[in-house]
Amino acid sequence: MVKTLIIVGTIYVGILAFFTLSTRTTEKDSASYFMAGSNLGSLLGLFTFAATLFSTFTLLGMPDFFRVHGVGAWIFLAVSDIVMVFGLLWIGHYLRKKTQGHQYLGMAGFMQRCFQSRLAGIVAFAGAFIFLIPYVAIQIRGVSFFLQQAFENSPPLWVYAICIVAIMLIYSEIGGLKAIIYSDVLQGIVLLVVIWIIGFLCLQEVGGIKEMFTQISEQNEALLSTPGPKGLFDFQFLFGSMVAICMIPFTQPQVSTRLIIMKDTRALFRTAIGLGSFAILVILPTVFLGMYGAIKYPDATTPEFLGNTLIHDQPGVLGAFVIIGLVAAAISTADSQIFSLGGETRSLLKGEDKEMVKIARLAIGLFALLALGFAILSSDELVLLARASFAGTSLLAPMIFTGIFYDNSAKIRLLPILTLIAIVTLVCANLGLISTSLGGIRLDLILLGALSIYAVVAIQVDKLSS
Amino acid sequence: MSKRLIWQLCGALVIIMVILTFTPVITPKGVAEPFLLGMPYTLWSGIILSFVLLGLTIIGSLVHPGRDHKDQ
């Protein structure tokens, strides 16, 4: 396998280098470096959206989620993703309309303009920063941990983490968003092909779909329905996850930037449909992987299950592709997120463009280092940490939607302050300083509900008074 | 039927589907039957639901009021 891995890895890095060099420009301005010229067609759009959204968390986290919590994981991610895609049509169009005629460099700058308040921009940036850095970190950690488990006499986790961050930084710093988008095409295809081959092999191994679920019903029937053996998939978890996931295109800057840089509305719509299809295609084989694990490795730890299912139980050649696929999946999401934080930084800066781009590029390096540090220290609960990130950034939604839909959003001055308070409260809950629920209701849902109600009431009051 | 009305209908149907997702129609507690093609109820109904939602998205994209909006 090692020989194949070296060959496949060299080809992969070679293609990345080609994309980086072919998109490299000596003159780096914000429009080309952070917004890739804002002329993205539907095919590139589909792959860059897909590679950004479906990451290590899909390839490593979802099979484990199916294995441990059962078929409700389909509702948790697949159904939520398709609803998100419909939201992309509905609200995406308005966001694009609202940003026309103004230079859009990031959601933070956009919020600053809508609310005519620097605080609104800082809150949008802070929300993205606080909840994206841990998310980036778990991508890096997930793959590094997996690589460490996959090889005998493996170097420590931090060696893999540094290599991944280095590759990611080199091509995104040199080629900008364009290099990231081109590499996303490669990474999206690799992810889809690899996950289907392994899914198919696992399904064959357990004797097909019918036989697979018959064995599961004999071993652990609770996996075949909600809320699952551990009771995770209750109404609040599934509903809260759907709300948080639906907000991603507007509250996570790496996705909202892609929405803005689409060539036209039709290209966005075609991308949205492709993305919905991609979601079904990429999540379906994770059901097979998870159920295979539930039959073969019901009591194994997550790394044991993943190491066996994805590497050791597969032919050697395929194992090499899995490793490259995983690295590709982690890099494609992590680079977009880190880069988008650089874009958010740029959108808040005022001054000569080239100088500001330089500062933002330095910030990208700093964010990558922070994510690296966090990756070495964080926990292994991939999916739950990812969900915490979705829930955290979703708190920005009432403020962002007010900015998009209400022309006098500058008059709703209290909303950015309340959003900041909500973010701090959720961080405290995630750190275990306060309870994560109130009266049996999840705190993230309460905070999001309270902010939404305030935004609606404040807009109505403002309309009546003017 | 005007395009705008079809678009609104798609939106309404998506909302109805979302509501159904959280009811026993799609996620009955502790119920795996009936099986379809060997798959338990919540999985196959969830897959069908995903395709229905995708279908509504496709129709919605064809009749969206902003579809012909000229970007500047």
Interface residues (C-beta under 8 A of the other chain):
Chain A: V71 G72 W74 I75 A78 V79 I82 V83 V85 F86 L89 W90 H93 Y94 R96 K97 Q100 G101 G208 I209 K210 E211 M212 F213 T214 S217 E221 A222 L224 S225 T226 P227 F233 F235 L238 F239 M242 K263 D264 T265 R266 F269 R270 A272 I273 G276 S277 A279 I280 L284 V287
Chain B: C10 G11 V14 V18 T21 F22 I26 T27 P28 K29 G30 V31 A32 F35 L37 G38 M39 P40 Y41 T42 L43 G46 I47 L49 S50 F51 L53 L54 L56 T57 I58 G60 S61 H64 G66 R67 D68 H69 K70 D71 Q72
